[in-house]
Amino acid sequence: MKKLLSLLLVSILLVSMFATALAEAEWHLGICVHSVDNEFWAQEAEGGKLFADSKADVDYQVLTCDGDDNKQLQGIKDFIAQYGEKAFFVVDPSSAANTANIVEVAQEAGCYVSILWHRAEGLKPADYDHFVVHMTPDDVVAGYNTAKYIFEKMGGKGKVCALYGRQGEDSAANRYKGFEKALAEYPEIEMLDMQVASWSQEEGMNYTQTWLSKFPEVNAVWAANDTMALGAIEALKREGKNGKVFVAGCDGIKAAYEAIEAGDMLCTIANNGYLIMGYGAAYAYAAATGKIVPKDMDPKSRMIHTQTVLVTDQNVAEYKAMFIDGKPEYNFDDLEFPVLSYQEQ
């Protein structure tokens, strides 16, 4: 009986402590991602959680939308209805077009929001009090760095094919722009073909199979993301050419790290979802709590290109341990840390 009473008292105490912790959460973070089924989006969600866990007065909810604009917007509205001006947001938008709607809803409600990756044309944080920052990796730099690395490994000469992302998407266009910039610096690198593979592993594999038949002399395949690069590797394996034909990707997913370790992929870019989502939340929280006043900030400082890492066989073990096998640690009070550069206005 005493043992049962003790267990009951412990249970009551734990429930009380949990209720107290919830009651102490003054601020409520909405972490908005497409889904958590995708590896990178799941990493983003974890980045938002890392930030929330670093603050005693913040709790969070992960709001998924499955790429649906209306579902994402309604989720944000429902969160605001629940928490009012004590809600703040970090959003990986379902589309560039939806960013204007998200910002307008947050502005009207008096809630602070950071937007990642996409941004509607002409939409600028400086035009709003509650649109704190827009943050995105520099895709031109990413495309340039992977292309330059692969061209150097080719000895500055040879033949290359390129896998483009999805037509109409900024990331695809900008990464390819970076590739073209690097290509212009290596006059002895010959571009054989470019195909739009729409971020698809299957299409990456099919186009590479065609290239291997049409261009048996191809030395490298540059891909605008890891998924297409993995498709290229699959095609190369079927011909026994994996590791012989260089492959570059972008994003830093687990399978890409493993392909680099195996010698099948030359490099990727770690876009670091932990950092971009965690610091996006940090900026919105800093504005909500008065640590920064967005309208008083230099407009350029509200349009941020975030840090990324070129991952090769020289550092893959380090970054796989940090981003895949574990989680990075950040000081979210240091708002300058994630800044690589500022976007053009």
Order of alpha helices (4+ residues) and beta strands (2+ residues): alpha-beta-alpha-beta-alpha-beta-alpha-beta-beta-alpha-beta-alpha-beta-alpha-beta-alpha-beta-alpha-beta-alpha-beta-beta-alpha-beta
